[in-house]
Structure formats: structure tokens, C-alpha cells
Amino acid sequence: MTAILNAAAERETTATGVTGTDVGLLVARVGFGGLLAVHGTQKLFGWFNGYGLDATGQAFGGMGYDPGKFFATLAGLSEITGGLLLVFGLLTPLAAAIALGTMINAVNASRGGGFVMWELPAVYAIASVTFAFTGPGRLALDHGRPWQRQGLVWGAAAVLLAVVAALVTLAVK
């Protein structure tokens, strides 16, 4: 039975070596990274019915991130940068670390409001960790480049970087 399934999986691979997993990673990266970048533009520019930097800065100040405008800018830039890097599959472990560090802070800031408030940042954090370990797949700017990194060591390094950056941010807020 396993031989039959393996043969079927081999037939699904295209001439370029692209598999269903590569397509799935592309869809997940573009969807997740795009949504994360949109959140950043809401914070910084008020796009997509966002509040913009001034109102977001006041909200961050109310959550204990002082100065609020600085931390709102940091969060917005992190979401845009991490999101767009993931969309393009570029510097994927770093992109995942940027997104995860931001989401750790988002979970911390929203955990007092109950599950419904920290559920979305937790889902984004889980997706970030997933990309840190899996890499972007073949349909990415990283693929085949000398800087392409993925796997257990690079995933763990990305998670460690994110946790350290998030803890530093929490310590100085």
C-alpha cells in the first residue's frame, strides 16, 4: 500500500520538481504574510479601515507600551516587513522570527481580554513557527539560493531570536 501511495505522490510532482506541499506552502505564505502586512498598514497608515499611527499609538500607550507611538511604529513595521518577506519567501527564518516576536507581544498585550482577544495572534504565532521550520517551499525567492535556510536548527534559531526580541521589547516597554 505504501508503494502505491509513494508512486502516486511521485506522479504529482511536476517537471520542475514542484509538489503539492510547495503549492500549499505558497498559499499559506501568501495568505498569512499578506494578512500580517495588512495589519501593519492598518497600524501605520490607517489603510484597510485601520486606526492609523496616532490612534494606534494611544492604544499601545494604554496597554503599557510607553512611548505608545514608538511601539506602534515598531509593531507596524515588523508586521509589514515580516509579512512581505513571507509573501515572497525571502529570508524565511528571519521573516518568521520577526512575525513571531511581534505575535508574542500581541498575545501578551491581549491575554487579559480572554481567549477571543489573543486567539488570532496565537494562530499567527503558530504559523510563524511553522514557516521557521519548514521553510518557504520551492515557489519562493529563497529556493535554491545560497542563503536559503530551513530545518530543525534554523527553525529553532528563528524561534529563539523571536523569543529574545519579544522579551527585550516586553522588558523595555
C-alpha positions, 0 to 999 in steps of 0.5 A, a space after each residue: 500500500 505504501 508503494 502505491 501511495 509513494 508512486 502516486 505522490 511521485 506522479 504529482 510532482 511536476 517537471 520542475 520538481 514542484 509538489 503539492 506541499 510547495 503549492 500549499 506552502 505558497 498559499 499559506 505564505 501568501 495568505 498569512 504574510 499578506 494578512 500580517 502586512 495588512 495589519 501593519 498598514 492598518 497600524 501605520 497608515 490607517 489603510 484597510 479601515 485601520 486606526 492609523 499611527 496616532 490612534 494606534 499609538 494611544 492604544 499601545 500607550 494604554 496597554 503599557 507600551 510607553 512611548 505608545 507611538 514608538 511601539 506602534 511604529 515598531 509593531 507596524 513595521 515588523 508586521 509589514 516587513 515580516 509579512 512581505 518577506 513571507 509573501 515572497 519567501 525571502 529570508 524565511 527564518 528571519 521573516 518568521 522570527 520577526 512575525 513571531 516576536 511581534 505575535 508574542 507581544 500581541 498575545 501578551 498585550 491581549 491575554 487579559 481580554 480572554 481567549 477571543 482577544 489573543 486567539 488570532 495572534 496565537 494562530 499567527 504565532 503558530 504559523 510563524 513557527 511553522 514557516 521557521 521550520 519548514 521553510 518557504 517551499 520551492 515557489 519562493 525567492 529563497 529556493 535554491 539560493 545560497 542563503 536559503 535556510 530551513 530545518 530543525 536548527 534554523 527553525 529553532 534559531 528563528 524561534 529563539 531570536 523571536 523569543 529574545 526580541 519579544 522579551 527585550 521589547 516586553 522588558 523595555 516597554 
